[in-house]
Amino acid sequence: MTPVELSRTVLSAVRRAVDVGELDVSVPERVVVTPPRPGGCGDYATNVALQLARPAGQPAPVVAQVLRGHLLGLDGIDDVTVTGPGFLNISLRDADAEAALARLVEDVRRGGERYGYAQGTAGTVVELRCPREVRALVVADVVARLLRSQGSEARVVPVGPVPVRWEQILGVHAEPVGDDAVPAVHIRPVPAPADPLPLGRDAARWVLLHPAGHDRPRVGVEHLVQRESNPLFRVRYAHARVRALGRNAADLGFGAQAGPLDVVPSELVALLADHPRVLARAADHHAPDVLARHLVSVADAVLPFLATVLPRGEEKPSAAHRARLALAEAAGTVLAGGLSLLGIDAPEHL
């Protein structure tokens, strides 16, 4: 059971509790499941009981116990524990967890850099209007990319002419004239305090996109240094390391194959499974920074894991090594796809 499937299962439990009259609430559109926080237990946790407590007119622990009763015994769920103020901590059956991990890796490999994109079209057209300012243009450009990834049609319409050098260096395509018949969304992030173009296209875009729209970006050479203090470097370095591991594995005569892992990096798995929701949230809130921060989290989670992928010394490649490589490559795919949406290159070598 993947986190997405588990989210749907919890949502179904809420719906059943409402249907039988145990809860009197509106069923939420989605339920978020994440790895448990310190003090929690199990494989995943959700705060849905805390969210429903006030509208239900009951304490969160009581709501949690109601939902626990509807979750216990379901296929793939081994146990459900209520902790803290009302968190539901869910343990999956081992065999089901292994199958879910294999399905997740295969889903990423099948989707490629478009993993997390919505299926079909939303049937909506959005016009993104922004000031004639470099950060607003770049943010609007990425918001348009995110909306397209979720099935909407979007275009950028700046107020006033755009300097040619911005379009060429930052890769922004803007429509010269808007359409009053199309719904308009205004993109107005805090302007950049200095010209980011001397940093080059990739670093300049990152400088403008990584901070939240209400935060002032820091434009400086620290975004060019190749060290751990630079989040953009960590993201691109993690991607390049994954690609290098693939080449190294080929030299050793083995390739990636999804399968059970001896040690599961739960944080990395949760981040990869959460990628479709991250794309949807970044698009819904017109917030490229949500995606940028997610990529940093994926990079930070995968880098320690990469040291375990290749055989050491006289060790022969095994099914475990192939499964580790498959998970690592899935992370590399998510990093490449996310960077592409931000308009930033994902180098094979760094």
Buried (B, 14 or more C-beta within 10 A) or exposed (E): BBBBBBBBBBBBBBBBBBEEEBBEBEBBEEBBBBBBEEEBEBBBBBBBBBBBBEEBEBBBBBBBBBBBBBBEEBEBBBBBBBBBEBBBBBBBBEEBBBBBBBBBBBBBBEBEBEBBBBEEEBEEBBBBBBBBBBBBBBBBBBBBBBBBBBBBBBBBBBEEEBEEEBBEBBEBEBEEEBEEEBEEBEBBBBBBEEEBBEBEBBBBBBBBBBBBBEEEBBBEEEBBEEEEEBBBBBBBBBBBBBBBBBEEBEEEEBEBBBBBBEEBBBBBBBBBBBBBBBBBBBBEEBBBBBBBBBBBBBBBBBBEBBEBBBBEEEEEBEEBBBBBBBBBBBBBBBBBBBBBBBBBBBBEEB
